[in-house]
Amino acid sequence: KINPPSLGLSRKYLVKGTKDKDVMAYLDYMVNTAVFLGANREVARAEMKEALDLELKIAAQTMFQEERRNKTALYNVMTVKEVSALYPDMDWVEYINAIMSPDRSITIDENEIVNVSVPKYIKEFKEMIAGVPARTIANLIMWRNVKDMMPFLTEEAIQIQLVYSKAITGQSSKSPRWENCVKATAGLDENDL
């Protein structure tokens, strides 16, 4: 299944833009996390703003949760070769093989059938991402990975996350570490709660 990405903040917030208080809190969280990891605050603010702007563009191209309830509309089977026609700049066979089986014990070819839940997203993403600097893409990828690890890092990291959580949800106390571990094991994140 090929699906649009998850977002670091719910789409319903991101589509409101950078002036929204929740989006501003999200940017502050990004910057404070980068500073926690050793970045200069001014550089972090500029680069995380660029990463946020990219995530806003991605959010604008994704569907609202209500639209995703139509499972029939999200069922678009095609071959990997057909997916490659939607986004020819990417070697889909290589990409899927690397994700599915890094040791190459299982491989697919261009005739493999996949479900592309939103073919329109792939076309729009191709056009949008072409003009984005590689550093901005890397910063967004790194941010999303670090964001997921914040509950498992030091007390300082947990406090940075807690400030953000309080701004978004009103939660002013941290969850016990065991609860974070159980949620992570179950595949849940803060947007699932």
C-alpha positions in Angstrom: 0.0 0.0 0.0 1.3 3.4 -0.9 -0.2 6.1 1.2 0.4 9.8 1.8 2.6 10.5 4.8 1.5 11.0 8.4 2.0 14.5 9.6 3.8 15.8 12.8 0.7 17.8 13.7 -2.8 17.0 12.7 -3.9 18.2 9.3 -6.8 20.1 10.8 -4.2 22.4 12.5 -1.6 22.6 9.8 -4.1 23.8 7.1 -4.8 26.9 9.2 -1.2 28.2 8.4 1.6 29.6 10.4 -0.4 32.3 12.1 -2.5 29.7 14.0 -1.5 29.4 17.7 -1.3 25.6 17.5 1.0 25.8 14.5 3.1 28.4 16.2 3.4 26.1 19.2 4.4 23.3 16.9 7.2 25.5 15.3 8.4 26.4 18.8 8.5 22.7 19.6 10.6 22.1 16.5 13.0 25.0 17.3 13.3 24.1 21.0 14.1 20.5 20.1 16.7 21.5 17.6 18.3 23.8 20.2 18.2 20.9 22.7 20.2 18.9 20.2 22.8 21.6 19.9 21.6 24.0 17.2 22.0 27.7 17.3 18.5 29.2 18.1 18.4 31.7 15.2 19.6 29.1 12.7 17.1 26.5 14.1 14.2 29.0 13.8 15.0 29.7 10.1 15.6 26.1 9.2 12.7 24.7 11.2 10.4 27.3 9.6 11.4 26.1 6.2 10.7 22.5 7.3 7.4 23.6 8.7 6.5 25.3 5.4 7.2 22.1 3.6 5.0 20.1 6.0 2.3 22.7 5.5 2.5 22.1 1.7 2.3 18.4 2.3 -0.7 18.8 4.6 -2.5 20.9 2.0 -2.1 18.0 -0.5 -3.4 15.3 1.9 -7.0 14.5 2.6 -9.1 15.5 5.6 -9.8 12.6 8.0 -13.5 12.6 7.0 -12.5 12.0 3.3 -10.3 9.1 4.3 -13.3 7.2 5.6 -14.4 6.4 2.0 -12.5 3.1 1.7 -13.6 2.6 -1.9 -12.0 5.9 -3.0 -8.8 4.8 -1.3 -8.6 1.5 -3.2 -6.6 2.2 -6.4 -4.7 -0.9 -7.4 -2.0 -0.6 -10.1 1.3 -2.1 -11.0 4.5 -0.6 -9.7 5.2 0.2 -13.4 2.0 2.3 -13.4 3.1 4.1 -10.2 6.4 4.8 -11.8 4.5 6.6 -14.6 2.9 8.9 -11.9 6.3 9.7 -10.4 9.1 8.7 -12.9 11.9 10.5 -11.0 11.9 7.7 -8.4 13.0 4.1 -8.8 9.9 2.6 -7.2 11.0 -1.0 -7.6 14.3 -0.3 -5.8 12.5 1.8 -3.1 9.9 -0.8 -2.3 12.5 -3.6 -2.3 14.7 -1.7 0.1 11.8 -1.1 2.5 10.3 -4.5 2.3 13.4 -6.5 2.6 16.7 -4.7 3.2 18.6 -8.0 3.0 16.9 -8.6 -0.5 15.6 -12.0 0.6 12.2 -10.9 -0.9 12.0 -8.8 -4.0 9.3 -7.4 -6.3 9.4 -6.3 -9.9 7.5 -3.6 -11.8 4.6 -6.0 -12.3 3.8 -6.2 -8.6 0.3 -5.0 -7.7 0.1 -2.2 -5.1 -2.7 -0.1 -3.7 -2.0 3.6 -4.2 -4.6 5.1 -1.9 -4.4 8.6 -3.4 -2.8 8.7 -6.9 -3.5 12.4 -7.1 -1.2 13.0 -4.1 1.8 11.3 -5.9 1.4 13.6 -8.9 1.0 16.7 -6.8 3.9 15.7 -4.5 6.2 15.2 -7.5 5.5 18.7 -8.7 5.8 20.3 -5.2 8.9 18.6 -4.0 11.0 19.4 -7.1 11.5 23.0 -5.9 12.4 22.2 -2.3 16.0 22.3 -1.2 17.5 19.0 -0.1 18.4 20.5 3.3 14.8 21.4 4.0 13.7 17.9 3.1 16.4 16.4 5.3 15.5 18.7 8.2 11.8 17.7 8.0 12.8 14.0 7.9 15.1 14.4 10.9 12.6 16.4 12.8 9.9 13.8 12.4 12.3 11.1 13.6 13.5 13.1 16.6 9.9 14.1 17.4 9.0 10.5 17.8 11.9 9.9 20.2 11.4 12.8 22.5 9.3 10.9 25.1 12.2 8.4 25.4 15.1 10.9 25.9 16.2 12.9 28.9 14.1 14.8 31.4 14.9 18.0 29.5 13.6 16.5 26.3 10.4 15.4 28.0 9.9 18.9 29.4 10.3 20.4 25.9 7.6 18.0 24.7 5.4 18.7 27.7 5.4 22.5 27.0 4.2 21.6 23.5 1.6 19.2 24.7 0.2 21.7 27.1 -0.2 24.3 24.3 -1.9 21.8 22.0 -4.0 19.6 24.4 -3.8 21.3 27.8 -2.0 18.3 29.3 0.3 19.7 31.9 1.8 16.6 33.4 3.9 13.9 31.7 2.8 10.3 31.2 4.7 7.7 33.1 7.5 6.2 31.0 5.8 2.8 31.0 2.7 4.3 29.4 4.9 5.8 26.6 6.5 2.5 26.0 3.2 0.6 25.8 1.8 3.2 23.4 4.9 3.0 21.2 4.7 -0.8 21.3 1.1 -0.7 20.3 1.9 1.7 17.4 0.1 4.7 18.9 1.3 8.3 18.8 0.1 11.5 20.5 -2.2 12.1 17.5 -4.0 8.8 18.1 -5.0 9.7 21.7 
